[in-house]
Amino acid sequence: MPLYQIWYNDADQPLVVNTPYRLRDIEIAGEIIRNEHRQNRQSADPAGLTVRELLRVNGLRNVRYTLDESEPVELR
């Protein structure tokens, strides 16, 4: 089971997400939005907004994550 640690908006502590499958970048953005209880203005559907647009619309910045013990990946 993949373990994600997600940092955003310069938070000191990461959002920790443990899923039964690997997440796509758009799903990682959706996890942040759910955690923040935001009413995202657009669907987290890849056919809708891009990851960059979804982050911008929801005021999320400096988003990066690690998968298990991997190097950090930055969402742009």
Residue pairs with C-beta under 8 A, 6 or more apart in sequence:
1 18
1 19
1 20
2 18
2 19
2 21
2 22
2 23
2 67
2 68
3 16
3 17
3 18
3 67
3 68
4 15
4 16
4 17
4 18
4 19
4 23
4 28
4 31
4 65
4 66
4 67
5 14
5 15
5 16
5 65
5 66
6 14
6 15
6 16
6 17
6 28
6 31
6 32
6 63
6 64
6 65
7 14
7 15
7 62
7 63
7 64
7 65
7 72
8 15
8 32
8 60
8 61
8 62
8 63
8 64
9 59
9 60
9 61
9 62
10 61
10 62
14 65
15 31
15 32
15 35
17 23
17 28
17 31
22 67
23 31
24 46
25 51
25 75
26 44
26 45
26 46
26 51
26 54
27 44
28 63
28 65
28 75
29 44
29 51
29 54
29 55
29 58
29 60
29 63
29 75
30 44
30 54
32 58
32 60
32 63
33 40
33 44
33 54
33 58
33 60
36 58
38 58
40 54
40 57
40 58
41 57
41 58
42 48
42 49
42 53
42 54
42 57
43 49
44 54
49 57
51 75
51 76
52 76
55 61
55 63
55 75
63 74
63 75
64 72
64 73
64 74
64 75
65 72
65 73
65 75
66 72
66 73
67 73
